[in-house]
Amino acid sequence: MTTVLVTGATGFIGSHLLEYLLKHDFQVIAYSRQQKISTNVQLQWIQDFSELEKSSIDYVVNLAGESIGKGRWSKKRKQQLIQSRVETTAKLYQYLNQFQIKPKCIVSTSAIGFYGIDPDEKWSVECDETSPSQNIFMSELCQKWEAEALSHSDQNTKIMRLGVVFGKGGGILPQMLLPIKLNLIGTIGTGRQPMTWVHVDDVIQAILFLFKSDSSQQIYNVVAPDHISQLQFSQIASQVLQRKPLLFLPSFVMKMLMGEQSQLVLNGQFVQPKALLQQGFHFQYADLSNALKQIVNE
């Protein structure tokens, strides 16, 4: 039986991944700071890598990290966000190296925040895996996270740069849809800013795809191949929900409420999954309308 070690197993993506793996007869070792007990013989919960000693591990998925959207980005909060990602990643590789465990593949997450923002707010360029980073917090966080994983060159590590992940049962989508459901706010700021997203089912399939990949490529944008602005998101969501929100929220209000963190909503970059598409990966949910219908209506 194939064994997969999953960190961040209680998060939104992690919980969906665990459900899929167990349903398809994988043996799962789930790492979480929260104490969990399972009666399922296919699932073992751990709170520390030392509990594993020398285990047989075929694949690793590193999802650990506190939610970047929760809590204002104070200096202390920024440090917590970095530590929750970099330190867990470092401990993971320390464990693997200590017991000379070399999984067939380690998939470690990052985010498209790596590419930062468009300071001119023209959003006329699409980033791919070769596009540069920036000297802002979102980008620096991703750089440090990725650098820790890629510093262990003796391991076969793949980095997934994720967009905003949509799916059933959680994530940020319910918060995004609520003002539309209430016929309140539709457009935020100019509405032209990028909305780079991906369905959680495609994230899981991308993970399995990378498990089997023999490509030397290490960086993958895991985002839907859909060029959508915030205004287009609002329009499509309104159609799916059969609502007509009339109000817009000016940029300055978001900046006053969220400070630097407002960049998550007001700016960003359009990103394409170039490497995945070149290697033949098929997105089940390649356009937003079908993705929202599956999440909302089923």
C-alpha positions in Angstrom: 0.0 0.0 0.0 1.3 3.5 -0.9 2.0 5.7 2.1 1.6 9.5 1.9 2.8 11.9 4.7 0.6 15.0 4.8 1.5 18.1 6.8 -1.2 20.7 7.4 -3.7 17.9 7.3 -6.5 19.7 9.1 -6.6 22.7 6.8 -9.0 23.2 3.9 -6.8 21.6 1.2 -5.5 19.0 3.7 -8.9 17.8 4.7 -10.0 17.4 1.1 -6.7 15.6 0.3 -7.1 13.2 3.2 -10.6 12.3 2.2 -9.5 11.6 -1.4 -6.4 9.5 -0.3 -8.4 7.4 2.1 -11.2 6.8 -0.4 -8.6 5.5 -2.9 -6.8 3.2 -0.5 -3.7 5.1 0.4 -2.0 4.7 3.7 -1.9 8.2 5.2 0.3 9.7 8.0 -1.3 13.1 8.9 0.7 15.8 10.7 -1.2 18.4 12.7 -0.5 20.5 15.8 -4.0 19.6 16.9 -4.3 16.2 18.7 -6.3 13.8 16.6 -7.3 10.2 17.0 -8.4 7.9 14.2 -10.0 4.5 14.3 -9.2 4.1 10.6 -6.3 1.7 10.1 -5.3 3.6 7.0 -4.8 6.8 8.9 -2.2 7.7 11.5 -2.2 11.2 13.2 1.0 12.6 14.6 1.9 15.9 16.3 5.6 15.6 16.0 7.8 13.9 13.4 9.7 12.1 16.1 6.6 9.9 16.5 7.3 8.3 13.2 10.9 7.1 13.8 11.9 5.3 10.6 8.7 4.9 8.6 8.2 3.8 5.0 7.0 6.9 3.2 6.4 6.9 -0.6 5.2 10.5 -1.0 5.0 13.7 1.0 2.6 16.7 0.7 3.7 19.7 2.7 0.7 22.0 3.3 1.6 23.4 6.7 1.1 27.1 7.3 -1.2 29.4 9.2 -3.9 31.2 7.2 -2.5 34.3 5.5 -6.0 35.9 5.5 -6.6 35.8 9.2 -5.3 38.6 11.4 -3.9 42.0 10.4 -0.3 41.9 9.2 1.4 43.3 12.2 5.2 42.7 12.6 4.4 39.8 15.0 1.8 38.3 12.7 4.2 38.4 9.7 6.8 36.5 11.7 4.2 33.9 12.7 3.2 33.4 9.1 6.8 32.9 8.1 7.6 30.6 11.0 4.6 28.4 10.5 5.7 27.6 7.0 9.5 27.7 7.1 10.0 26.0 10.5 7.6 23.1 9.7 9.2 22.6 6.4 12.7 22.6 8.0 11.6 20.0 10.6 10.1 17.9 7.9 13.3 17.7 5.9 15.3 17.3 9.1 13.2 14.2 9.9 13.6 12.7 6.4 17.3 13.3 6.4 17.8 12.0 9.9 16.3 8.6 9.0 17.7 8.7 5.4 14.2 8.6 4.0 13.9 9.6 0.3 10.3 9.6 -0.8 9.7 9.3 -4.5 8.4 12.9 -4.5 7.8 15.7 -2.1 5.2 18.2 -3.1 5.6 21.4 -1.1 3.1 24.3 -1.4 3.7 28.0 -1.9 1.5 30.7 -3.5 1.3 32.9 -6.5 1.9 35.8 -4.0 5.5 34.9 -5.0 5.0 37.2 -8.1 3.8 40.1 -6.0 1.7 42.9 -7.3 1.5 45.2 -10.4 2.6 48.6 -9.0 1.2 50.3 -12.1 -2.1 48.5 -11.7 -2.3 47.9 -15.5 -2.4 44.0 -15.2 -1.3 43.6 -18.8 1.2 40.8 -18.2 0.6 37.1 -17.3 3.2 35.5 -15.1 4.5 32.0 -15.6 7.0 29.9 -13.5 10.0 31.9 -14.8 8.6 35.3 -13.7 10.5 37.2 -11.0 9.7 37.7 -7.3 9.3 41.1 -5.6 10.5 42.9 -2.5 7.1 42.9 -0.7 5.9 40.7 2.2 3.7 38.3 0.2 6.6 37.6 -2.2 9.3 37.4 0.5 7.1 34.9 2.5 6.9 32.6 -0.5 10.6 33.0 -1.3 11.6 31.9 2.2 9.1 29.0 2.2 10.3 27.7 -1.2 14.0 28.3 -0.4 13.8 26.0 2.6 12.2 23.2 0.7 14.6 23.5 -2.3 17.7 23.7 -0.2 17.6 20.0 0.3 18.8 19.0 -3.2 19.1 15.3 -2.3 15.3 15.1 -2.2 12.9 15.2 -5.2 10.9 18.3 -4.3 8.2 19.9 -6.4 6.8 23.4 -5.5 3.1 24.2 -6.1 2.4 27.9 -6.3 -1.3 28.0 -5.5 -3.9 30.6 -6.5 -7.0 31.2 -4.4 -8.4 27.7 -3.7 -12.2 27.2 -4.1 -14.2 24.2 -3.0 -17.0 22.8 -0.9 -17.0 23.0 2.8 -14.7 25.9 3.6 -11.8 28.0 2.3 -12.3 31.7 1.5 -15.0 31.3 -1.1 -18.0 31.5 1.4 -16.7 34.9 2.6 -16.3 36.1 -1.0 -19.8 35.0 -2.0 -21.6 36.3 1.1 -21.9 40.0 0.0 -23.1 38.8 -3.4 -25.7 36.5 -1.9 -27.0 39.4 0.2 -27.2 41.6 -2.9 -24.7 44.0 -1.4 -21.1 44.5 -2.7 -20.2 43.2 -6.2 -17.1 45.2 -7.3 -14.1 45.9 -5.1 -11.8 48.7 -6.1 -11.5 49.1 -9.8 -12.6 45.5 -10.4 -9.8 45.1 -12.9 -7.4 43.4 -10.5 -6.7 39.7 -11.1 -8.7 36.9 -9.5 -6.4 33.9 -9.9 -8.1 30.8 -8.6 -8.2 27.0 -8.7 -10.7 24.3 -7.7 -9.6 22.1 -4.8 -10.3 19.0 -6.9 -7.8 20.2 -9.5 -5.2 20.9 -6.7 -5.5 17.2 -5.6 -5.2 15.9 -9.1 -2.2 18.2 -9.7 -0.6 16.7 -6.6 -1.1 13.1 -7.9 0.2 14.3 -11.3 3.4 15.6 -9.7 3.9 12.4 -7.7 4.3 10.6 -11.0 6.1 13.3 -13.0 9.7 12.5 -14.2 10.3 16.0 -15.3 13.2 18.0 -13.9 10.8 21.0 -13.5 10.6 22.0 -9.8 8.1 25.0 -9.9 4.5 24.7 -10.9 1.8 27.3 -10.9 -1.4 25.4 -9.8 -4.1 27.8 -11.0 -7.0 27.5 -13.4 -6.1 28.6 -17.0 -8.8 31.3 -16.7 -8.0 35.0 -17.1 -10.5 36.5 -14.6 -10.7 39.9 -13.0 -12.5 40.7 -9.7 -15.3 42.3 -11.6 -15.7 39.2 -13.9 -15.7 37.0 -10.8 -18.5 39.1 -9.3 -20.5 39.0 -12.5 -20.2 35.2 -12.9 -20.9 34.6 -9.2 -24.0 36.8 -9.4 -25.3 34.8 -12.4 -24.7 31.5 -10.6 -26.3 32.7 -7.4 -29.1 34.6 -9.3 -28.3 37.9 -7.5 -27.8 41.5 -8.6 -25.5 43.2 -6.1 -25.5 47.0 -6.8 -22.8 48.4 -4.5 -19.0 48.7 -5.0 -16.4 49.0 -2.3 -13.8 51.7 -2.9 -10.1 50.8 -2.7 -9.4 53.3 0.1 -11.9 51.6 2.4 -10.1 48.3 2.0 -6.8 50.0 2.6 -8.0 51.6 5.8 -9.5 48.4 7.1 -6.7 46.0 6.1 -3.6 48.1 5.6 -0.9 46.2 3.6 -3.0 43.1 3.7 -5.5 44.7 1.3 -3.0 43.8 -1.5 -4.6 40.3 -1.3 -7.8 41.8 -2.6 -6.8 44.9 -4.5 -3.8 43.8 -6.5 -1.8 40.8 -7.7 -0.8 39.3 -11.0 -2.5 37.2 -13.6 -0.8 33.8 -13.6 -0.8 30.9 -16.0 -0.1 27.2 -15.2 2.3 26.9 -18.1 4.4 24.0 -16.8 1.4 21.8 -16.0 -0.2 22.5 -19.4 3.0 21.8 -21.2 3.2 18.4 -19.5 -0.3 17.4 -20.4 -2.2 18.1 -17.2 -6.0 18.4 -17.7 -8.0 20.8 -15.5 -11.4 19.5 -14.7 -12.6 23.0 -13.8 -10.9 25.3 -16.3 -13.5 28.0 -16.1 -15.0 29.8 -13.2 -18.7 29.3 -14.1 -18.5 25.5 -14.0 -16.4 25.6 -10.8 -18.9 27.7 -8.9 -21.9 25.7 -10.2 -20.3 22.5 -8.9 -19.5 24.1 -5.5 -22.8 26.0 -5.0 -25.4 23.9 -6.6 -24.6 20.3 -5.9 
